């Protein structure tokens, strides 16, 4: 029984995260620290509007920005937008959601910040895909329209050639 309690306490410490506001942290050289102890911050920073509506939250691990989540206005906590970051604080993935969560737009980025892929999903089904090279559409993109018909376009260096 004692071993189970110790395991639970260790697990809680590993998965527990501090939730602070922006006034309780500071950033220096692309790292974020707690004001109270000057140690690298691991946890979430939240912006709360009125009493309990979370506008957005930013997640850090060992002072590094990992994820930024924005929520729709309303009574429920519904994600509107998520951005994921690399160690240089560059966006590597950006997901936007419809308010009913039936549609989502995903953009993937290279480490240099250039787009490399866009995908759209309607109720979990891929309905649009386009590759990018040097931040320009390149390759074959496809779209499934509202009638369910597949449409394709071949891109070269940002120009549709078909």
Secondary structure, DSSP 4 states (H G I P E B T S, - for coil): -HHHHHHHHHHHHHH--EEE-GGGEEEETTEEEETTT-PBP-EEEEEEETTTEEEEEEEEETTEEEEEEEE-SSSS--EEEEEEE-TTS-EEEEEEE-TTSSEEEEEEE-TTS-EEEEEEEETTEEEEEEEEETTEE-EEEEEE-TTS-EEEEEEETTEE--
